[in-house]
Amino acid sequence: MTTAIRRAAARVSSLLPSRTDLAQVRRDPRRDLLAGLTVAIVALPLALGFGVSSGLGAEAGLATAVVAGALAAVFGGSNLQVSGPTGAMTVVLVPIVGRYGPAGVLTVGLMAGVLLVGLAVLRAGRYMQYVPAPVVEGFTLGIACVIGLQQLPNALGVPKPGGDRVLVVAWRAVEEFAGSPNWTAAGLAVGVAAVMLLGARWRPTVPFSIVAVIAATAVAQLAHLDAAKPIGDLPSGLPLPSLSFLDLGSLGTLLAPAVAVAALAALESLLSASVADAMTVGQRHDPDRELFGQGLANIAAPLFGGVPATGAIARTAVNVRTGASSRLASLVHAAVLALIVFAAAPLVSRIPLAALAGVLLATAIRMVEVGSLRAMAKATRSDALILVLTAAATLALDLVYAVIIGLAVAGTLALRAVAKQARVEQVPLDRGDHSDEEHALLAEHIVAYRIDGPLFFAAAHRFLLELTEVADVRVVILRMSRVSTMDATGALVLKDAVEKLRRRGIVVLASGIRADQLQVLDSVGALELLRRDGHEYATTPEAIRAARDHLEAAGVLPPPRPLAHREV
């Protein structure tokens, strides 16, 4: 009992901040302060936009960026990760808001945070490495399309149409705009997106998103553009933490959405942290600790009216590119946003919704890495198929189903490829010390098969068909030293093949069974079937000698001649 408690305490302790984190914060604070300020400038319009898109309002996006951003920076597993509201999470939240309302979203976020902490304690973070690259690329492409389509109502300056599917909502928004065009809103959205995209090519280090938003807001105010609807009043500060939204009776109903949100938060956060690692030298995130930090962030954010948060790839990339070296930069980002909430809420409230839509449209376009998509499409047909299916499922269904479908297709294709590596081929008998005449007699009555590769459910039945089509011989030797892996299905098929051959009067001998495969053979009775009559041997020469003894006892072969009379 004491040992178990110590292990549990050690596991929890490994998820908490350490002295190493503090030492890294002290390494180069000036660079981290500058990086944090830059990220905050980039994050402000994104936090506002994603808050509006989620359905809970701009203040929810700001609260998430401040609260979740600070907690994930302190407790997360990456020194460079920046967390907050993201487009991928917004895609999931929109239908939850429509069905359960704002209180339902806050409850889902709280539950998802608890689930993430549980995943961290169970050390589930390492399984992220098993998500194939085509699934991630297709997932990202689908998210970019959904984010872009979600912005059409605000970008076109029309009321958001009803509907559960983003394609339907976008089409209705276009129809509404065609009937009553709002060129002011459309012009602001296109202008902001154009400034961001062209500016990023001209001066990649300049945060053109905030420049474009400030310019659009100034134009709308100075020209008195009434058609450019602003964000509206924002509270000057964060609300006091509260659990008033929590309805214990609805927890069972909200469990499925909470699992979906937790799965997405884990996937996107760990993916973002991996991207940060790839952009640096010497930085490696702790996946379990990252899940723990995101869990705490998502538990706290709803208490302040914030939406569920994840690691944000775009903001994390900006953080790395501007020279961040520790989690101090992410903390500064959250602090600057908090200062804006308290000091500049009246100014922020005047930003046109169309300008924020332009920011998110540009963000969606920049999410699509054409080079990566082209590489995946050219790699193999399987990779291209997985990418397209994942992207289409993201667009037509939802993100969690998309990942599940992508993983299922990828797994099926991978099993198919592995199953093709399994081979059963007839091999000539080892000559040993037999004479030509004796070896010819042995080869007439004994056939040896070598099994190569995995003997598991995806390849086992093809193996059974090949093996039971053996011609009329007396003895079959199965050389199994090259069987790389075996599952219960493979063992059962082997047992079935042995029984079928024995019913035809054929003796089956096995050689070279690996120690790690004895248990699975024994569990289904295949090992006992072979050992009962002494038909399991360590080496192939031993099996051949046993086969010769069997043929001699059956009168098929003459007794061996004395060694002196054999041909040399």
Long-range contacts (C-beta under 8 A, 24 or more apart in sequence): 11-121, 11-123, 12-121, 14-288, 14-289, 15-75, 15-120, 15-121, 15-288, 15-289, 15-292, 16-75, 17-74, 17-75, 21-79, 21-326, 21-327, 24-79, 24-325, 24-326, 24-327, 25-326, 25-327, 25-328, 27-325, 27-326, 28-325, 28-326, 29-328, 31-323, 31-324, 31-325, 31-329, 32-324, 32-325, 32-326, 32-328, 32-329, 32-332, 33-328, 33-329, 33-332, 34-322, 34-323, 35-319, 35-322, 35-323, 35-324, 35-329, 35-332, 36-319, 36-324, 36-328, 36-329, 36-330, 36-331, 36-332, 36-333, 36-335, 36-336, 37-332, 37-333, 37-336, 38-207, 38-318, 38-319, 38-322, 39-82, 39-315, 39-318, 39-319, 39-322, 39-324, 39-329, 39-330, 39-332, 39-333, 40-332, 40-333, 40-334, 40-336, 40-337, 40-340, 41-207, 41-209, 41-210, 41-336, 42-207, 42-209, 42-210, 42-314, 42-315, 42-318, 43-69, 43-82, 43-84, 43-312, 43-315, 43-333, 43-337, 44-210, 44-213, 44-337, 44-340, 44-348, 45-209, 45-210, 45-213, 45-351, 45-355, 45-356, 45-359, 46-84, 46-85, 46-209, 46-312, 46-314, 46-315, 46-359, 46-360, 46-363, 47-84, 47-85, 47-337, 48-231, 48-348, 48-351, 48-356, 49-151, 49-356, 49-357, 49-359, 49-360, 50-84, 50-85, 50-86, 50-87, 50-89, 50-90, 50-307, 50-360, 51-85, 51-307, 52-154, 52-231, 52-353, 52-356, 53-87, 53-90, 53-94, 53-147, 53-150, 53-151, 53-360, 54-85, 54-89, 54-90, 54-93, 54-94, 54-97, 54-105, 54-307, 55-93, 55-94, 55-97, 55-98, 55-102, 55-105, 56-93, 56-97, 56-102, 56-105, 56-305, 56-307, 58-231, 58-232, 58-234, 58-348, 58-349, 59-234, 59-235, 59-305, 60-85, 60-305, 60-306, 60-307, 61-85, 61-306, 61-307, 62-234, 62-337, 62-340, 62-341, 63-238, 63-239, 63-301, 63-304, 63-305, 63-306, 63-341, 64-301, 64-306, 64-307, 64-308, 64-309, 65-309, 65-333, 65-334, 65-337, 66-238, 66-304, 66-334, 66-337, 66-338, 66-341, 67-238, 67-297, 67-300, 67-301, 67-303, 67-304, 67-306, 67-334, 68-297, 68-298, 68-300, 68-301, 68-306, 68-309, 69-297, 69-309, 69-330, 69-333, 69-334, 69-337, 70-330, 70-331, 70-334, 70-335, 71-293, 71-296, 71-297, 71-300, 72-293, 72-294, 72-296, 72-297, 72-309, 72-311, 72-330, 73-293, 73-327, 73-330, 73-331, 73-333, 73-334, 74-293, 74-327, 74-331, 75-289, 75-292, 75-293, 75-296, 75-297, 76-269, 76-273, 76-285, 76-289, 76-290, 76-292, 76-293, 76-294, 76-297, 76-311, 76-327, 77-125, 77-273, 77-285, 77-286, 77-287, 77-288, 77-289, 77-290, 77-291, 77-292, 77-293, 78-273, 78-276, 78-277, 78-283, 78-285, 78-286, 78-290, 78-311, 78-316, 78-327, 79-283, 79-285, 79-324, 79-325, 79-326, 79-327, 80-273, 80-276, 80-280, 80-283, 80-316, 80-319, 80-320, 80-324, 80-327, 80-329, 80-330, 81-269, 81-272, 81-273, 81-276, 81-285, 81-290, 81-311, 81-316, 81-319, 81-327, 81-330, 82-311, 82-312, 82-315, 82-316, 82-318, 82-319, 82-329, 82-330, 82-333, 83-269, 83-293, 83-294, 83-297, 83-309, 83-310, 83-311, 83-312, 83-330, 84-309, 84-312, 84-315, 85-306, 85-307, 85-309, 85-312, 86-268, 86-309, 86-310, 86-312, 86-313, 87-143, 87-144, 87-146, 87-147, 87-360, 87-363, 87-364, 87-367, 88-143, 88-264, 88-268, 88-310, 88-399, 89-261, 89-264, 89-265, 89-268, 89-307, 89-308, 89-309, 89-310, 90-147, 90-150, 90-307, 91-143, 91-146, 91-147, 91-150, 91-166, 91-394, 91-398, 91-399, 92-257, 92-260, 92-261, 92-264, 92-398, 92-399, 92-400, 93-261, 93-307, 93-308, 94-150, 94-166, 95-164, 95-398, 96-257, 96-261, 98-164, 100-250, 100-253, 100-254, 100-257, 102-245, 103-245, 103-246, 103-247, 104-250, 104-254, 104-257, 105-302, 105-307, 105-308, 106-245, 106-246, 106-302, 106-305, 107-245, 107-246, 107-247, 107-250, 107-251, 107-254, 107-258, 107-302, 108-254, 108-257, 108-258, 108-261, 108-308, 109-261, 109-298, 109-301, 109-302, 109-306, 109-307, 109-308, 110-246, 110-298, 110-299, 110-302, 110-303, 111-251, 111-254, 111-255, 111-258, 111-261, 111-262, 112-258, 112-259, 112-261, 112-262, 112-265, 112-298, 112-308, 113-262, 113-294, 113-295, 113-296, 113-297, 113-298, 113-299, 113-300, 113-301, 113-302, 113-308, 114-295, 114-299, 115-258, 115-259, 115-262, 115-295, 116-262, 116-265, 116-266, 116-291, 116-292, 116-294, 116-295, 116-298, 117-291, 117-292, 117-295, 117-296, 117-299, 118-295, 119-262, 119-266, 119-291, 119-295, 120-288, 120-289, 120-291, 120-292, 120-295, 121-292, 123-288, 124-266, 124-288, 124-291, 125-266, 125-270, 125-286, 125-287, 125-288, 125-289, 125-290, 125-291, 126-287, 126-288, 128-266, 128-267, 128-270, 128-271, 128-274, 128-287, 131-267, 131-271, 131-403, 131-407, 132-383, 132-386, 132-406, 132-407, 132-410, 133-376, 133-383, 134-376, 134-379, 134-382, 134-383, 134-384, 134-386, 134-387, 134-390, 134-406, 134-410, 135-386, 135-387, 135-390, 135-403, 135-406, 135-407, 135-410, 136-271, 137-369, 137-372, 137-373, 137-376, 137-387, 137-390, 138-386, 138-387, 138-388, 138-389, 138-390, 138-391, 138-394, 138-402, 138-406, 139-267, 139-390, 139-391, 139-394, 139-399, 139-402, 139-403, 139-406, 140-367, 140-368, 140-369, 141-367, 141-368, 141-373, 141-387, 141-391, 141-394, 142-390, 142-391, 142-392, 142-393, 142-394, 142-395, 142-399, 142-402, 143-367, 143-394, 143-399, 144-364, 144-365, 144-367, 144-368, 145-364, 145-391, 145-394, 145-395, 146-394, 146-395, 147-360, 147-363, 147-364, 147-367, 148-360, 148-361, 148-364, 148-365, 150-360, 151-189, 151-357, 151-358, 151-360, 151-361, 151-364, 152-357, 154-185, 154-189, 154-353, 154-354, 154-356, 154-357, 155-185, 155-186, 155-189, 155-190, 155-354, 155-357, 155-358, 155-361, 156-182, 156-185, 156-186, 156-189, 157-182, 157-184, 157-185, 157-186, 157-227, 157-228, 157-229, 157-354, 158-182, 165-396, 166-395, 167-395, 167-396, 182-227, 184-225, 184-227, 184-228, 184-354, 185-227, 185-228, 185-229, 185-352, 185-353, 185-354, 186-354, 188-216, 188-219, 188-220, 188-225, 188-228, 188-352, 188-354, 188-355, 188-358, 189-354, 189-355, 189-357, 189-358, 189-361, 190-358, 191-216, 191-358, 192-216, 192-354, 192-355, 192-358, 192-359, 192-362, 193-358, 193-359, 193-361, 193-362, 193-365, 196-358, 196-359, 196-362, 196-363, 196-366, 197-362, 197-365, 197-366, 200-366, 204-321, 205-321, 205-322, 207-318, 209-359, 209-362, 212-355, 212-358, 212-359, 213-351, 213-355, 213-356, 213-359, 216-351, 216-352, 216-354, 216-355, 216-358, 217-350, 217-351, 217-352, 217-355, 220-350, 220-352, 220-355, 221-350, 225-352, 228-352, 228-353, 228-354, 228-355, 229-352, 229-353, 229-354, 230-349, 230-350, 230-351, 230-352, 230-353, 231-348, 231-349, 231-350, 231-351, 231-352, 231-353, 231-356, 232-349, 233-349, 234-341, 234-345, 234-346, 234-348, 234-349, 235-341, 235-345, 236-341, 236-342, 236-343, 236-345, 236-346, 237-341, 237-342, 237-345, 238-304, 238-305, 238-338, 238-341, 239-304, 239-305, 241-300, 241-303, 241-304, 242-303, 243-303, 245-302, 259-400, 260-398, 260-399, 260-400, 261-308, 263-400, 263-403, 264-310, 264-399, 264-400, 265-294, 265-298, 265-308, 265-309, 265-310, 266-291, 266-294, 267-403, 268-310, 268-311, 268-313, 269-294, 269-310, 269-311, 270-311, 271-311, 271-313, 272-310, 272-311, 272-312, 272-313, 272-316, 273-311, 273-316, 275-313, 275-316, 275-317, 276-316, 276-317, 276-319, 276-320, 279-317, 279-320, 279-321, 280-320, 313-367, 314-363, 314-366, 314-367, 382-410, 382-413, 382-417, 385-409, 385-413, 386-410, 386-413, 415-458, 416-458, 418-453, 418-454, 418-458, 418-459, 419-454, 419-456, 419-458, 419-459, 419-462, 420-459, 421-452, 421-453, 421-454, 422-451, 422-452, 422-453, 422-454, 422-455, 422-459, 422-462, 422-463, 423-451, 423-452, 423-453, 424-449, 424-450, 424-451, 424-452, 424-463, 424-466, 424-467, 425-449, 425-450, 425-452, 427-479, 429-477, 429-544, 430-540, 430-541, 430-544, 432-541, 432-544, 433-566, 435-566, 435-567, 436-567, 438-557, 438-560, 441-556, 441-557, 442-544, 442-547, 442-548, 442-551, 442-557, 444-473, 445-473, 445-474, 445-475, 445-551, 445-556, 445-557, 446-473, 446-474, 446-475, 446-476, 446-477, 446-544, 446-547, 446-548, 446-551, 447-471, 447-473, 447-475, 447-476, 447-477, 448-476, 448-477, 448-478, 448-479, 448-540, 448-544, 449-476, 449-477, 449-478, 449-479, 450-479, 450-482, 451-478, 451-479, 451-480, 451-482, 451-483, 452-482, 452-483, 453-482, 453-483, 453-484, 454-483, 454-484, 454-485, 454-486, 454-490, 455-483, 455-485, 455-486, 455-487, 455-490, 455-491, 455-493, 455-494, 456-485, 456-486, 456-487, 456-489, 456-490, 457-487, 457-489, 457-490, 459-490, 460-489, 460-490, 460-492, 460-493, 460-494, 461-493, 463-490, 463-493, 463-494, 463-497, 464-493, 464-496, 464-497, 467-497, 467-501, 468-497, 468-500, 468-501, 470-501, 470-506, 473-506, 474-505, 474-506, 474-507, 474-550, 474-551, 474-554, 474-556, 475-506, 475-507, 475-508, 475-509, 475-547, 475-550, 475-551, 476-501, 476-506, 476-507, 476-508, 476-509, 477-509, 477-510, 477-511, 477-540, 477-543, 477-544, 477-547, 478-508, 478-509, 478-510, 478-511, 479-511, 479-512, 479-540, 480-510, 480-511, 480-512, 480-513, 480-514, 480-517, 481-511, 481-512, 481-513, 481-514, 481-540, 482-512, 483-513, 483-514, 483-517, 485-517, 486-517, 486-520, 486-521, 487-520, 488-520, 488-523, 488-524, 490-520, 491-517, 491-520, 491-521, 491-523, 491-524, 491-526, 492-524, 492-526, 494-521, 494-526, 495-524, 495-525, 495-526, 495-529, 498-526, 498-529, 498-530, 499-529, 507-535, 507-547, 507-550, 508-535, 509-535, 509-536, 509-537, 509-543, 509-546, 509-547, 510-535, 510-536, 510-537, 510-543, 511-536, 511-537, 511-538, 511-539, 511-540, 511-542, 511-543, 512-538, 512-539, 512-540
